[in-house]
């Protein structure tokens, strides 16, 4: 039996679940691994706050997160505070004290990964972050270990439960975005300020982490092209159905060639036969295309205290195993020295769904298709759906593979046409065929 | 850089894929892990056989698998020969020589697991077997590591691609079993002697391994209740659709209470909304219900040389990391000292689909329902589908939770009724709601 003593920083939804589940399952973990995890100190902002999630002995409380690092009875640091300032300081202090770190902090890793993993590599002190992407789903471990012999030609996934909840409701109940958002807020699936989720920031953090891990470098959050779901309207969801598609907010990491990778987050039309089309509600799902193994899909709860703490407990065992081992053969999480080049979004090629609101008169189609033709943008189908007769009618183009900059250029011309009566809607279409 | 020298036993579909992919991806593995894998010796039955899968230098060939163990230039043994005699001897020899083992041999582990894992534990020499269940899907690693803090209340999955291919075809194209089986044989998805797959033997091997791993003991293959798909007829597939179900061959491992577990393989009606209902063709898919994390699903290619070799290469890295580490903290694969008690199938409770062929005359329903009623078996619905008028008509009962022995007893009485004109068909129904 080997005891591992944990300093826990943060006691919110995730922190309290880690505390509760660790204490409840310590014997199970001991039986399975020979390691007995024990929380010996906790840093909380306000020790007197009432905590429905669980209570803890006040003797464990320290004033400052950094105090955890200084204590002799703390072997590893579990950071579940969130935020990028105190958490960053804590992690650097822990690494420099040669104490392994377990963190769920996707924002921090996506925005300061280069510095943090650089320090981790330099000092040979590991940092574990299974909980930072897709909650309880063991995607990080699968990329690092289970699929280690694979180049990851494609990774795509639903990694934000809030957005998927909203899009599922819009799709199944034909409701407008704003109404579903309000409902999600009432149910606690969306924050009072929902922008972090619905503008794609959270998904882009996760995309940056997955891209870095998959391609051996540090892809920075600011290199990720990001579009949220605010502009997805229920009319597009319905037209999508008509054409055989569902709209999902996807994180997409596509390897183009040696050292070039697309990393993007945006609403995407995917065929209803795609493996992610039926992923409902707050569930997360990720498809990994390995060049040896083929397509592997992992799905499950991507958030919540319990699911996230399952990942953190697994990382605690990894960290403890590392501590009790003389080996330095752990694969580094990121190889910061080099890394892939992120393709600018303007150069990224995809298919498009384009919905225009146009005057219902002859010659309109000719004007628009002429602009697309001159830009060498191929139309794969055009639909003017029935039931929308009036002065202004919807006109939907499905566009063959086109570069984003070419599409943008053509769109500028199109929206200047007199016959075009509203801002065009442009959504990417992906089928992810191998 | 640390080199790990591998003795490869077997050069069939899997062995040749391991050789090819390992040589092709050795640099990638080195870059990611610091470990350079190298195959230094190969045992093949017939070195002169022509091998479309790949060639290897004849200098590497040894005569007998056990010769691999004796060589100084072999650090770990990769066993992909299959079979239970020579493979067993090889693995014991390797363990005793303190050489870690990587194997894909599910039959061997399911039938001789107690002895093999006992020896592995006693000598503290690890054996890795990711490829033994669901090919390239990292299910073993997820159970052992990523979900280590979870008790596995339920594991269910499609773990035999051949059966799922046949059932998918039967469902989608309304074809009879025999015809689809012949087609699968022509395409190479089923063996000339298909009994190993279609009678559930292969799935039961995998169920035994998963049950042992999940519940910390050695569940023997012979304790697994096993029914294959030979008796699934297309009429039952169609009636299943009518009722909202798909029929899948599932491996089910359900934890009842402390130390009691159901381990069974049988065709199962699952609701079309279940997460496995849409798993098509040769794809494998497994749902793991962890008491902390909730339901996690993993799916992907469950067979084939490349997918399987992806898992084996991952295990080679694990084995190499172990070799270069002083640690003995690796979680043991099986805790052989104790383990769960497998519940006899007669005591297992489930719902049932019961199809009778009965004479089309008054009083039949009363006779049958009286037998069920006396046995305290509750009927949840009865359907006499239209379009089957004649002297003999189908009559379908959906049965509430009932013990298997009670169902069997009642069925004996029912089939003795004069009005029952053919052997009744009884299939289990599961919805796996949490």
Interface residues (C-beta under 8 A of the other chain):
Chain A: X2 X21 X22 X25 X28 X29 X31 X32 X33 X34 X35 X130 X136 X137 X138 X141 X142 X145 X146 X147 X148 X149 X150 X151 X216 X275 X278 X290 X292 X293 X294 X295 X296 X297 X298 X299 X300 X301 X304 X306 X307 X309 X310 X311 X313 X314 X317 X318 X320 X321 X324 X325 X326 X327 X329 X330 X331 X335
Chain B: X2 X21 X22 X25 X28 X29 X31 X32 X33 X34 X35 X130 X136 X137 X138 X141 X142 X145 X146 X147 X148 X149 X150 X151 X216 X275 X278 X290 X292 X293 X294 X295 X296 X297 X298 X299 X300 X301 X304 X306 X307 X309 X310 X311 X313 X314 X317 X318 X320 X321 X324 X325 X326 X327 X329 X330 X331 X335
